[in-house]
Amino acid sequence: DIQLTQSPSSLSASVGDSVTITCRASQNMRTYLNWYQVKPGKVPKLLIYDASSLQSGVPSRFSGSGSGTNFALTITSLQPEDSATYFCQQSYSTPHTFGQGTNLEIK
Amino acid sequence: QVQVVQSGAEVKKPGASVKVSCKVGGNTFRGQHIHWVRQAPGQGLEWIGWINLTGGTIYAQKFLGWVTMTRDTSTNTAYLDLSRLTSDDTAVYYCATDGGRLHAFEVWGQGTTITVSS
């Protein structure tokens, strides 16, 4: 199974700041890496697919990068509504594992 | 956008079984793979498995033997059957569509809370 390790596990930032969350894979996954946003009591939302493609309707302040084993999600110009937990997930092979999540707090 | 609606919350006793449904609106069901994911209280997301367009299934190792996924194209509905439930299975269970193009979980159901308690 492919293991995904996210860092940091939590972070706190202010409105207007930029943050980067990283996701490291235990083996080469090309670009089969997706990012989701999960808010308490809400449905998970696909943000980025194929490592760097922005899902329709997602604000352009979200961006993804990387390939192989190292990936990143960057959020610029943070907004209060960006407070959530973010998960990376791989679709390269089954089981389609998730990272452990990064909890983002907006101060 | 495709609408995905799941069945309601259930409370079950240990050892019982439960069946969760996932109805996909519109005429897109036939073209969608369906994945199932769960989130236990305070935990992360866990992939359970998927059922593809033709009914083929792949389950994560830990779910082999007690989880069954099916789909009914006549009602545009996918199902997740869980048997021999334990308290560790208390979680929100989600279905999510995968049109095969994005290789991602595109549209999620609202989630079904399964509580296992004696």
gemmi code that builds the backbone of each chain (N, CA, C; Angstrom):
import gemmi

chains = {
    "A": [
        ("ASP", (0.843, -1.190, 0.000), (0.000, 0.000, 0.000), (0.884, 1.249, 0.000)),
        ("ILE", (0.403, 2.277, -0.682), (1.121, 3.550, -0.684), (0.781, 4.319, 0.585)),
        ("GLN", (1.803, 4.760, 1.302), (1.612, 5.573, 2.496), (1.789, 7.042, 2.120)),
        ("LEU", (0.892, 7.881, 2.615), (0.973, 9.316, 2.391), (1.198, 10.013, 3.728)),
        ("THR", (2.228, 10.833, 3.792), (2.559, 11.548, 5.018), (2.415, 13.037, 4.789)),
        ("GLN", (1.476, 13.652, 5.490), (1.256, 15.084, 5.374), (1.990, 15.832, 6.472)),
        ("SER", (2.399, 17.037, 6.147), (2.941, 17.916, 7.166), (2.634, 19.366, 6.816)),
        ("PRO", (2.427, 20.216, 7.831), (2.349, 19.815, 9.229), (1.011, 19.133, 9.522)),
        ("SER", (0.830, 18.634, 10.723), (-0.455, 18.048, 11.109), (-1.452, 19.137, 11.466)),
        ("SER", (-0.948, 20.287, 11.875), (-1.819, 21.427, 12.128), (-1.023, 22.708, 11.949)),
        ("LEU", (-1.735, 23.779, 11.622), (-1.084, 25.074, 11.524), (-2.113, 26.164, 11.721)),
        ("SER", (-1.621, 27.302, 12.095), (-2.457, 28.457, 12.343), (-1.906, 29.629, 11.537)),
        ("ALA", (-2.790, 30.362, 10.864), (-2.362, 31.482, 10.045), (-3.433, 32.568, 10.074)),
        ("SER", (-3.067, 33.732, 9.630), (-3.985, 34.872, 9.665), (-4.612, 35.103, 8.301)),
        ("VAL", (-5.722, 35.800, 8.309), (-6.371, 36.202, 7.064), (-5.367, 36.978, 6.205)),
        ("GLY", (-5.275, 36.595, 4.934), (-4.358, 37.244, 4.013), (-3.025, 36.538, 3.859)),
        ("ASP", (-2.703, 35.655, 4.795), (-1.436, 34.909, 4.722), (-1.501, 33.854, 3.627)),
        ("SER", (-0.348, 33.262, 3.359), (-0.250, 32.105, 2.471), (0.303, 30.926, 3.271)),
        ("VAL", (-0.191, 29.738, 2.976), (0.297, 28.541, 3.650), (0.534, 27.444, 2.618)),
        ("THR", (1.435, 26.523, 2.975), (1.710, 25.366, 2.126), (1.663, 24.106, 2.971)),
        ("ILE", (0.931, 23.129, 2.485), (0.824, 21.818, 3.114), (1.501, 20.820, 2.183)),
        ("THR", (2.327, 19.968, 2.743), (3.027, 19.007, 1.895), (2.503, 17.591, 2.120)),
        ("CYS", (2.686, 16.764, 1.111), (2.247, 15.376, 1.138), (3.339, 14.548, 0.469)),
        ("ARG", (3.912, 13.636, 1.232), (4.986, 12.793, 0.709), (4.493, 11.365, 0.586)),
        ("ALA", (4.742, 10.765, -0.576), (4.292, 9.398, -0.838), (5.425, 8.406, -0.659)),
        ("SER", (5.068, 7.183, -0.310), (6.071, 6.145, -0.070), (6.616, 5.538, -1.353)),
        ("GLN", (5.975, 5.865, -2.497), (6.506, 5.432, -3.778), (6.044, 6.381, -4.865)),
        ("ASN", (6.649, 6.278, -6.014), (6.340, 7.159, -7.134), (4.886, 6.976, -7.575)),
        ("MET", (4.140, 8.091, -7.614), (2.735, 8.030, -8.015), (2.464, 8.891, -9.240)),
        ("ARG", (3.531, 9.285, -9.935), (3.377, 10.246, -11.037), (2.598, 11.447, -10.504)),
        ("THR", (1.430, 11.753, -11.108), (0.653, 12.905, -10.602), (-0.728, 12.487, -10.117)),
        ("TYR", (-0.874, 11.227, -9.707), (-2.183, 10.740, -9.268), (-2.450, 11.121, -7.808)),
        ("LEU", (-2.481, 12.425, -7.553), (-2.621, 12.931, -6.203), (-3.692, 14.006, -6.177)),
        ("ASN", (-4.610, 13.872, -5.230), (-5.730, 14.802, -5.115), (-5.757, 15.434, -3.725)),
        ("TRP", (-6.410, 16.583, -3.630), (-6.543, 17.289, -2.350), (-8.013, 17.566, -2.072)),
        ("TYR", (-8.408, 17.371, -0.803), (-9.783, 17.590, -0.374), (-9.797, 18.509, 0.840)),
        ("GLN", (-10.893, 19.240, 0.955), (-11.144, 20.102, 2.109), (-12.321, 19.509, 2.874)),
        ("VAL", (-12.155, 19.354, 4.173), (-13.220, 18.810, 5.006), (-13.488, 19.765, 6.158)),
        ("LYS", (-14.739, 20.216, 6.254), (-15.155, 21.061, 7.377), (-16.094, 20.262, 8.261)),
        ("PRO", (-16.095, 20.528, 9.568), (-16.956, 19.771, 10.497), (-18.419, 19.802, 10.064)),
        ("GLY", (-19.005, 18.627, 9.975), (-20.408, 18.535, 9.617), (-20.716, 18.788, 8.154)),
        ("LYS", (-19.693, 18.952, 7.346), (-19.886, 19.228, 5.915), (-19.354, 18.084, 5.077)),
        ("VAL", (-19.769, 18.063, 3.830), (-19.313, 17.055, 2.886), (-17.907, 17.389, 2.407)),
        ("PRO", (-17.021, 16.392, 2.331), (-15.689, 16.660, 1.766), (-15.796, 17.246, 0.363)),
        ("LYS", (-14.849, 18.114, 0.051), (-14.875, 18.831, -1.219), (-13.562, 18.627, -1.952)),
        ("LEU", (-13.659, 18.226, -3.220), (-12.472, 18.075, -4.048), (-11.962, 19.455, -4.443)),
        ("LEU", (-10.683, 19.716, -4.152), (-10.077, 20.999, -4.500), (-9.175, 20.880, -5.739)),
        ("ILE", (-8.273, 19.924, -5.675), (-7.231, 19.745, -6.697), (-7.207, 18.283, -7.116)),
        ("TYR", (-7.150, 18.029, -8.418), (-6.969, 16.669, -8.907), (-5.750, 16.605, -9.815)),
        ("ASP", (-5.244, 15.420, -9.978), (-4.079, 15.234, -10.843), (-2.936, 16.160, -10.434)),
        ("ALA", (-2.752, 16.308, -9.148), (-1.671, 17.063, -8.502), (-1.782, 18.571, -8.625)),
        ("SER", (-2.237, 19.070, -9.780), (-2.177, 20.524, -9.973), (-3.381, 21.110, -10.699)),
        ("SER", (-4.385, 20.304, -11.006), (-5.559, 20.801, -11.727), (-6.624, 21.265, -10.748)),
        ("LEU", (-7.097, 22.474, -10.946), (-8.081, 23.069, -10.052), (-9.475, 22.571, -10.415)),
        ("GLN", (-10.179, 22.006, -9.454), (-11.537, 21.542, -9.700), (-12.441, 22.734, -9.994)),
        ("SER", (-13.407, 22.524, -10.862), (-14.340, 23.575, -11.231), (-15.019, 24.171, -9.997)),
        ("GLY", (-15.053, 25.505, -9.941), (-15.719, 26.190, -8.849), (-14.847, 26.470, -7.637)),
        ("VAL", (-13.641, 25.948, -7.631), (-12.729, 26.172, -6.495), (-11.959, 27.474, -6.735)),
        ("PRO", (-11.875, 28.325, -5.722), (-11.175, 29.602, -5.903), (-9.725, 29.430, -6.337)),
        ("SER", (-9.251, 30.353, -7.127), (-7.903, 30.260, -7.685), (-6.799, 30.470, -6.654)),
        ("ARG", (-7.152, 30.850, -5.427), (-6.119, 30.967, -4.393), (-5.611, 29.600, -3.941)),
        ("PHE", (-6.309, 28.547, -4.352), (-5.850, 27.184, -4.087), (-5.026, 26.703, -5.291)),
        ("SER", (-3.864, 26.116, -5.008), (-3.072, 25.555, -6.087), (-2.324, 24.332, -5.587)),
        ("GLY", (-2.039, 23.427, -6.510), (-1.308, 22.214, -6.185), (-0.099, 22.068, -7.073)),
        ("SER", (0.896, 21.361, -6.560), (2.111, 21.138, -7.336), (2.721, 19.803, -6.944)),
        ("GLY", (3.680, 19.372, -7.746), (4.432, 18.171, -7.429), (4.190, 17.026, -8.378)),
        ("SER", (5.037, 16.024, -8.250), (4.910, 14.778, -8.997), (5.840, 13.766, -8.359)),
        ("GLY", (5.627, 12.512, -8.682), (6.488, 11.480, -8.118), (6.122, 11.152, -6.682)),
        ("THR", (6.909, 11.656, -5.749), (6.635, 11.382, -4.337), (6.406, 12.629, -3.488)),
        ("ASN", (6.618, 13.800, -4.057), (6.490, 15.030, -3.264), (5.479, 15.978, -3.876)),
        ("PHE", (4.502, 16.357, -3.055), (3.394, 17.179, -3.507), (3.120, 18.282, -2.490)),
        ("ALA", (2.440, 19.317, -2.958), (2.121, 20.430, -2.064), (0.806, 21.071, -2.454)),
        ("LEU", (0.102, 21.536, -1.443), (-1.100, 22.359, -1.625), (-0.776, 23.727, -1.044)),
        ("THR", (-0.953, 24.753, -1.844), (-0.705, 26.114, -1.391), (-2.005, 26.906, -1.426)),
        ("ILE", (-2.261, 27.618, -0.362), (-3.425, 28.506, -0.288), (-2.895, 29.910, -0.062)),
        ("THR", (-3.179, 30.808, -0.984), (-2.752, 32.189, -0.834), (-3.933, 33.056, -0.402)),
        ("SER", (-3.635, 34.205, 0.112), (-4.647, 35.166, 0.531), (-5.746, 34.474, 1.348)),
        ("LEU", (-5.346, 33.865, 2.446), (-6.263, 33.082, 3.270), (-7.517, 33.858, 3.652)),
        ("GLN", (-8.639, 33.145, 3.622), (-9.933, 33.691, 4.030), (-10.444, 32.929, 5.241)),
        ("PRO", (-11.330, 33.543, 6.018), (-11.856, 32.849, 7.207), (-12.481, 31.489, 6.872)),
        ("GLU", (-13.110, 31.401, 5.703), (-13.795, 30.153, 5.330), (-12.820, 29.046, 4.934)),
        ("ASP", (-11.529, 29.332, 4.907), (-10.538, 28.300, 4.592), (-10.189, 27.456, 5.817)),
        ("SER", (-10.725, 27.816, 6.954), (-10.518, 27.018, 8.161), (-11.148, 25.652, 7.959)),
        ("ALA", (-10.332, 24.594, 7.996), (-10.786, 23.250, 7.643), (-9.631, 22.281, 7.850)),
        ("THR", (-9.924, 21.008, 7.619), (-8.878, 19.994, 7.560), (-8.682, 19.601, 6.104)),
        ("TYR", (-7.432, 19.505, 5.701), (-7.091, 19.207, 4.316), (-6.419, 17.834, 4.242)),
        ("PHE", (-6.873, 17.044, 3.267), (-6.350, 15.700, 3.083), (-5.814, 15.527, 1.662)),
        ("CYS", (-4.667, 14.889, 1.553), (-4.227, 14.425, 0.239), (-4.702, 12.981, 0.075)),
        ("GLN", (-4.809, 12.524, -1.156), (-5.306, 11.179, -1.459), (-4.711, 10.739, -2.782)),
        ("GLN", (-4.305, 9.468, -2.855), (-3.708, 8.984, -4.099), (-4.646, 8.059, -4.838)),
        ("SER", (-4.665, 8.203, -6.162), (-5.463, 7.350, -7.029), (-4.565, 6.528, -7.949)),
        ("TYR", (-3.316, 6.368, -7.583), (-2.372, 5.625, -8.423), (-2.616, 4.131, -8.334)),
        ("SER", (-2.904, 3.644, -7.125), (-3.136, 2.218, -6.936), (-4.086, 2.008, -5.770)),
        ("THR", (-4.740, 0.852, -5.757), (-5.605, 0.516, -4.630), (-4.785, -0.166, -3.539)),
        ("PRO", (-5.127, 0.097, -2.277), (-6.191, 0.967, -1.782), (-5.857, 2.438, -1.981)),
        ("HIS", (-6.861, 3.222, -2.303), (-6.674, 4.647, -2.564), (-6.534, 5.403, -1.250)),
        ("THR", (-5.366, 5.391, -0.700), (-5.107, 5.907, 0.638), (-5.169, 7.424, 0.726)),
        ("PHE", (-5.432, 7.882, 1.947), (-5.428, 9.305, 2.289), (-4.257, 9.608, 3.208)),
        ("GLY", (-3.810, 10.839, 3.183), (-2.912, 11.316, 4.211), (-3.678, 11.468, 5.512)),
        ("GLN", (-2.957, 11.772, 6.591), (-3.604, 11.813, 7.904), (-4.330, 13.115, 8.160)),
        ("GLY", (-4.158, 14.075, 7.274), (-4.878, 15.336, 7.400), (-4.046, 16.446, 8.020)),
        ("THR", (-4.352, 17.673, 7.623), (-3.732, 18.880, 8.184), (-4.840, 19.829, 8.599)),
        ("ASN", (-4.862, 20.147, 9.875), (-5.894, 21.044, 10.398), (-5.418, 22.491, 10.300)),
        ("LEU", (-6.112, 23.291, 9.524), (-5.759, 24.698, 9.323), (-6.703, 25.581, 10.117)),
        ("GLU", (-6.134, 26.366, 11.003), (-6.904, 27.330, 11.796), (-6.611, 28.734, 11.291)),
        ("ILE", (-7.646, 29.508, 11.101), (-7.478, 30.905, 10.697), (-7.629, 31.770, 11.942)),
        ("LYS", (-6.576, 32.504, 12.268), (-6.602, 33.308, 13.493), (-7.490, 34.539, 13.312)),
    ],
    "B": [
        ("GLN", (-24.626, 20.206, -11.473), (-23.757, 19.228, -10.835), (-24.580, 18.024, -10.398)),
        ("VAL", (-23.942, 16.865, -10.486), (-24.592, 15.628, -10.057), (-24.977, 15.716, -8.580)),
        ("GLN", (-26.169, 15.253, -8.240), (-26.603, 15.178, -6.846), (-26.473, 13.745, -6.357)),
        ("VAL", (-25.940, 13.613, -5.163), (-25.764, 12.287, -4.564), (-26.416, 12.305, -3.192)),
        ("VAL", (-27.391, 11.420, -2.982), (-28.148, 11.411, -1.737), (-28.041, 10.034, -1.087)),
        ("GLN", (-27.649, 10.033, 0.166), (-27.485, 8.784, 0.908), (-28.650, 8.550, 1.858)),
        ("SER", (-28.770, 7.319, 2.326), (-29.805, 6.957, 3.288), (-29.469, 7.538, 4.661)),
        ("GLY", (-30.447, 7.464, 5.556), (-30.324, 8.129, 6.840), (-29.500, 7.364, 7.874)),
        ("ALA", (-29.292, 8.037, 8.998), (-28.469, 7.493, 10.070), (-29.080, 6.212, 10.636)),
        ("GLU", (-28.196, 5.353, 11.140), (-28.624, 4.080, 11.710), (-27.874, 3.851, 13.034)),
        ("VAL", (-28.579, 3.191, 13.947), (-27.966, 2.734, 15.196), (-28.092, 1.220, 15.224)),
        ("LYS", (-26.969, 0.554, 15.393), (-26.956, -0.902, 15.356), (-26.232, -1.475, 16.576)),
        ("LYS", (-26.602, -2.699, 16.915), (-25.919, -3.398, 17.993), (-24.722, -4.176, 17.430)),
        ("PRO", (-23.729, -4.398, 18.242), (-22.573, -5.188, 17.780), (-23.012, -6.525, 17.207)),
        ("GLY", (-22.395, -6.899, 16.101), (-22.737, -8.152, 15.448), (-23.802, -8.028, 14.377)),
        ("ALA", (-24.478, -6.885, 14.347), (-25.545, -6.675, 13.369), (-24.963, -6.301, 12.007)),
        ("SER", (-25.859, -6.177, 11.030), (-25.507, -5.734, 9.683), (-26.268, -4.465, 9.356)),
        ("VAL", (-25.763, -3.732, 8.372), (-26.439, -2.516, 7.924), (-26.186, -2.335, 6.440)),
        ("LYS", (-27.152, -1.720, 5.762), (-27.011, -1.459, 4.330), (-27.219, 0.023, 4.095)),
        ("VAL", (-26.251, 0.670, 3.502), (-26.309, 2.103, 3.211), (-26.531, 2.278, 1.713)),
        ("SER", (-27.443, 3.172, 1.363), (-27.702, 3.417, -0.055), (-27.158, 4.772, -0.483)),
        ("CYS", (-26.928, 4.894, -1.787), (-26.310, 6.087, -2.364), (-26.950, 6.287, -3.740)),
        ("LYS", (-27.864, 7.249, -3.834), (-28.581, 7.473, -5.086), (-27.961, 8.639, -5.842)),
        ("VAL", (-27.657, 8.388, -7.105), (-27.033, 9.403, -7.949), (-28.084, 9.990, -8.876)),
        ("GLY", (-28.297, 11.297, -8.791), (-29.306, 11.959, -9.580), (-28.907, 12.135, -11.030)),
        ("GLY", (-29.909, 12.432, -11.865), (-29.646, 12.660, -13.275), (-29.426, 11.362, -14.018)),
        ("ASN", (-28.832, 11.481, -15.179), (-28.606, 10.312, -16.035), (-27.146, 9.897, -16.091)),
        ("THR", (-26.405, 10.226, -15.026), (-24.962, 10.006, -15.053), (-24.511, 8.734, -14.362)),
        ("PHE", (-25.439, 8.047, -13.678), (-25.038, 6.922, -12.819), (-24.265, 5.861, -13.582)),
        ("ARG", (-24.734, 5.534, -14.793), (-24.100, 4.461, -15.561), (-22.636, 4.758, -15.875)),
        ("GLY", (-22.290, 6.048, -15.895), (-20.925, 6.436, -16.221), (-20.052, 6.702, -15.013)),
        ("GLN", (-20.546, 6.371, -13.828), (-19.810, 6.698, -12.612), (-19.327, 5.447, -11.884)),
        ("HIS", (-18.048, 5.437, -11.551), (-17.594, 4.503, -10.533), (-18.049, 5.095, -9.197)),
        ("ILE", (-18.258, 4.248, -8.203), (-18.662, 4.736, -6.882), (-17.650, 4.249, -5.835)),
        ("HIS", (-17.102, 5.198, -5.106), (-16.185, 4.877, -4.007), (-16.914, 5.046, -2.685)),
        ("TRP", (-16.469, 4.300, -1.696), (-16.988, 4.445, -0.333), (-15.821, 4.770, 0.601)),
        ("VAL", (-16.055, 5.772, 1.444), (-15.043, 6.292, 2.365), (-15.711, 6.480, 3.722)),
        ("ARG", (-14.980, 6.265, 4.793), (-15.565, 6.520, 6.101), (-14.656, 7.414, 6.940)),
        ("GLN", (-15.278, 8.063, 7.924), (-14.550, 8.917, 8.851), (-15.071, 8.654, 10.249)),
        ("ALA", (-14.275, 7.997, 11.054), (-14.634, 7.749, 12.452), (-14.494, 9.044, 13.242)),
        ("PRO", (-15.172, 9.141, 14.379), (-15.109, 10.376, 15.178), (-13.677, 10.775, 15.507)),
        ("GLY", (-13.325, 12.011, 15.176), (-11.997, 12.526, 15.472), (-10.872, 11.948, 14.638)),
        ("GLN", (-11.226, 11.156, 13.627), (-10.208, 10.496, 12.807), (-10.197, 11.049, 11.383)),
        ("GLY", (-9.269, 10.525, 10.591), (-9.165, 10.964, 9.210), (-10.086, 10.178, 8.293)),
        ("LEU", (-9.864, 10.346, 6.998), (-10.656, 9.661, 5.986), (-10.026, 8.307, 5.673)),
        ("GLU", (-10.883, 7.308, 5.493), (-10.407, 5.947, 5.232), (-11.160, 5.398, 4.014)),
        ("TRP", (-10.437, 4.983, 3.002), (-11.032, 4.418, 1.796), (-11.430, 2.979, 2.066)),
        ("ILE", (-12.708, 2.654, 1.766), (-13.220, 1.308, 2.004), (-13.075, 0.452, 0.743)),
        ("GLY", (-13.415, 1.064, -0.401), (-13.345, 0.330, -1.656), (-14.151, 1.034, -2.723)),
        ("TRP", (-14.271, 0.378, -3.887), (-15.058, 0.961, -4.959), (-15.738, -0.107, -5.777)),
        ("ILE", (-16.807, 0.335, -6.475), (-17.498, -0.505, -7.438), (-17.463, 0.221, -8.764)),
        ("ASN", (-17.012, -0.461, -9.799), (-16.834, 0.220, -11.077), (-18.114, 0.189, -11.910)),
        ("LEU", (-18.006, 0.672, -13.145), (-19.172, 0.828, -14.013), (-19.911, -0.480, -14.244)),
        ("THR", (-19.159, -1.581, -14.310), (-19.757, -2.864, -14.657), (-20.038, -3.743, -13.437)),
        ("GLY", (-19.864, -3.180, -12.258), (-20.157, -3.917, -11.035), (-18.968, -4.621, -10.413)),
        ("GLY", (-17.803, -4.476, -11.017), (-16.611, -5.038, -10.413), (-16.235, -4.281, -9.154)),
        ("THR", (-15.682, -4.978, -8.185), (-15.369, -4.338, -6.908), (-13.920, -4.581, -6.498)),
        ("ILE", (-13.395, -3.608, -5.768), (-12.111, -3.754, -5.088), (-12.290, -3.197, -3.692)),
        ("TYR", (-11.913, -3.974, -2.696), (-12.034, -3.560, -1.313), (-10.644, -3.432, -0.685)),
        ("ALA", (-10.525, -2.496, 0.234), (-9.300, -2.433, 1.023), (-9.187, -3.706, 1.859)),
        ("GLN", (-7.975, -4.121, 2.107), (-7.711, -5.409, 2.758), (-8.503, -5.601, 4.050)),
        ("LYS", (-8.574, -4.555, 4.890), (-9.204, -4.716, 6.205), (-10.708, -4.931, 6.121)),
        ("PHE", (-11.295, -4.680, 4.955), (-12.742, -4.804, 4.798), (-13.137, -6.093, 4.062)),
        ("LEU", (-12.154, -6.839, 3.641), (-12.459, -8.076, 2.924), (-13.214, -9.051, 3.810)),
        ("GLY", (-14.307, -9.600, 3.267), (-15.060, -10.620, 3.975), (-16.248, -10.114, 4.769)),
        ("TRP", (-16.320, -8.805, 4.997), (-17.463, -8.305, 5.753), (-18.097, -7.057, 5.149)),
        ("VAL", (-17.581, -6.633, 4.006), (-18.160, -5.508, 3.278), (-18.528, -5.979, 1.876)),
        ("THR", (-19.689, -5.538, 1.402), (-20.117, -5.851, 0.037), (-20.664, -4.591, -0.615)),
        ("MET", (-20.185, -4.318, -1.815), (-20.693, -3.176, -2.580), (-21.451, -3.699, -3.797)),
        ("THR", (-22.605, -3.103, -4.048), (-23.414, -3.459, -5.206), (-23.957, -2.188, -5.838)),
        ("ARG", (-24.501, -2.338, -7.051), (-25.137, -1.194, -7.700), (-26.334, -1.686, -8.509)),
        ("ASP", (-27.345, -0.819, -8.601), (-28.574, -1.130, -9.318), (-28.809, -0.017, -10.334)),
        ("THR", (-28.567, -0.322, -11.598), (-28.692, 0.721, -12.619), (-30.144, 1.100, -12.876)),
        ("SER", (-31.089, 0.238, -12.489), (-32.493, 0.570, -12.716), (-32.978, 1.683, -11.785)),
        ("THR", (-32.290, 1.844, -10.639), (-32.679, 2.882, -9.679), (-31.562, 3.891, -9.438)),
        ("ASN", (-30.469, 3.793, -10.215), (-29.329, 4.721, -10.077), (-28.781, 4.742, -8.652)),
        ("THR", (-28.746, 3.568, -8.028), (-28.368, 3.507, -6.619), (-27.236, 2.506, -6.383)),
        ("ALA", (-26.291, 2.910, -5.567), (-25.232, 2.019, -5.116), (-25.468, 1.686, -3.640)),
        ("TYR", (-24.976, 0.538, -3.241), (-25.201, 0.086, -1.867), (-23.890, -0.371, -1.229)),
        ("LEU", (-23.817, -0.131, 0.087), (-22.706, -0.627, 0.888), (-23.304, -1.466, 2.016)),
        ("ASP", (-22.954, -2.748, 2.014), (-23.393, -3.670, 3.048), (-22.251, -3.917, 4.021)),
        ("LEU", (-22.528, -3.692, 5.305), (-21.538, -3.956, 6.341), (-22.107, -5.012, 7.277)),
        ("SER", (-21.328, -6.051, 7.551), (-21.803, -7.103, 8.442), (-20.883, -7.216, 9.660)),
        ("ARG", (-21.357, -7.959, 10.662), (-20.547, -8.218, 11.866), (-19.972, -6.912, 12.434)),
        ("LEU", (-20.846, -5.946, 12.618), (-20.414, -4.628, 13.070), (-19.841, -4.663, 14.483)),
        ("THR", (-18.825, -3.835, 14.697), (-18.279, -3.618, 16.033), (-18.280, -2.116, 16.309)),
        ("SER", (-17.973, -1.755, 17.534), (-17.953, -0.341, 17.907), (-16.923, 0.435, 17.084)),
        ("ASP", (-15.895, -0.248, 16.601), (-14.881, 0.403, 15.773), (-15.436, 0.855, 14.418)),
        ("ASP", (-16.612, 0.361, 14.059), (-17.219, 0.736, 12.788), (-18.111, 1.962, 12.907)),
        ("THR", (-18.233, 2.507, 14.100), (-18.966, 3.760, 14.289), (-18.252, 4.863, 13.516)),
        ("ALA", (-18.965, 5.451, 12.556), (-18.333, 6.426, 11.664), (-19.394, 7.051, 10.768)),
        ("VAL", (-18.981, 8.088, 10.058), (-19.778, 8.618, 8.958), (-19.288, 7.939, 7.684)),
        ("TYR", (-20.209, 7.367, 6.944), (-19.882, 6.663, 5.715), (-20.322, 7.525, 4.524)),
        ("TYR", (-19.399, 7.747, 3.619), (-19.667, 8.546, 2.433), (-19.533, 7.694, 1.171)),
        ("CYS", (-20.397, 7.986, 0.202), (-20.137, 7.513, -1.151), (-19.672, 8.717, -1.971)),
        ("ALA", (-18.930, 8.458, -3.013), (-18.438, 9.542, -3.860), (-18.334, 9.035, -5.295)),
        ("THR", (-18.664, 9.909, -6.230), (-18.617, 9.527, -7.637), (-17.228, 9.732, -8.217)),
        ("ASP", (-16.962, 8.949, -9.235), (-15.683, 9.026, -9.952), (-16.007, 8.757, -11.409)),
        ("GLY", (-15.973, 9.805, -12.222), (-16.326, 9.670, -13.632), (-15.226, 9.062, -14.484)),
        ("GLY", (-14.091, 8.751, -13.850), (-13.008, 8.097, -14.568), (-12.067, 9.038, -15.270)),
        ("ARG", (-12.438, 10.310, -15.365), (-11.603, 11.265, -16.090), (-10.632, 11.973, -15.153)),
        ("LEU", (-11.105, 12.322, -13.956), (-10.280, 13.079, -13.015), (-9.489, 12.173, -12.079)),
        ("HIS", (-9.843, 10.887, -12.024), (-9.202, 9.964, -11.081), (-9.297, 10.517, -9.662)),
        ("ALA", (-10.460, 11.035, -9.332), (-10.660, 11.635, -8.006), (-12.112, 11.432, -7.593)),
        ("PHE", (-12.382, 11.712, -6.331), (-13.732, 11.578, -5.787), (-14.438, 12.923, -5.988)),
        ("GLU", (-15.237, 12.999, -7.037), (-15.717, 14.285, -7.525), (-16.896, 14.839, -6.732)),
        ("VAL", (-17.943, 14.063, -6.590), (-19.137, 14.521, -5.890), (-19.427, 13.529, -4.765)),
        ("TRP", (-19.615, 14.067, -3.568), (-19.801, 13.233, -2.385), (-21.263, 13.274, -1.935)),
        ("GLY", (-21.725, 12.149, -1.403), (-23.002, 12.160, -0.719), (-22.882, 12.904, 0.601)),
        ("GLN", (-24.005, 13.136, 1.227), (-24.021, 13.929, 2.456), (-23.498, 13.164, 3.662)),
        ("GLY", (-23.288, 11.873, 3.509), (-22.786, 11.055, 4.598), (-23.906, 10.358, 5.357)),
        ("THR", (-23.626, 9.162, 5.828), (-24.557, 8.384, 6.639), (-23.841, 7.991, 7.926)),
        ("THR", (-24.398, 8.429, 9.050), (-23.795, 8.102, 10.337), (-24.268, 6.736, 10.803)),
        ("ILE", (-23.311, 5.851, 11.013), (-23.600, 4.533, 11.561), (-23.022, 4.483, 12.973)),
        ("THR", (-23.887, 4.247, 13.933), (-23.458, 4.137, 15.334), (-23.658, 2.701, 15.776)),
        ("VAL", (-22.585, 2.099, 16.274), (-22.653, 0.726, 16.756), (-22.487, 0.759, 18.273)),
        ("SER", (-23.555, 0.381, 18.954), (-23.534, 0.464, 20.413), (-24.473, -0.576, 20.997)),
        ("SER", (-24.037, -1.162, 22.109), (-24.893, -2.133, 22.787), (-25.881, -1.428, 23.711)),
    ],
}
model = gemmi.Model(1)
for chain_id, residues in chains.items():
    chain = gemmi.Chain(chain_id)
    for i, (resn, *xyz) in enumerate(residues, 1):
        res = gemmi.Residue()
        res.name, res.seqid = resn, gemmi.SeqId(i, " ")
        for name, pos in zip(("N", "CA", "C"), xyz):
            atom = gemmi.Atom()
            atom.name, atom.element = name, gemmi.Element(name[0])
            atom.pos, atom.b_iso = gemmi.Position(*pos), 0.0
            res.add_atom(atom)
        chain.add_residue(res)
    model.add_chain(chain)
structure = gemmi.Structure()
structure.add_model(model)
structure.setup_entities()
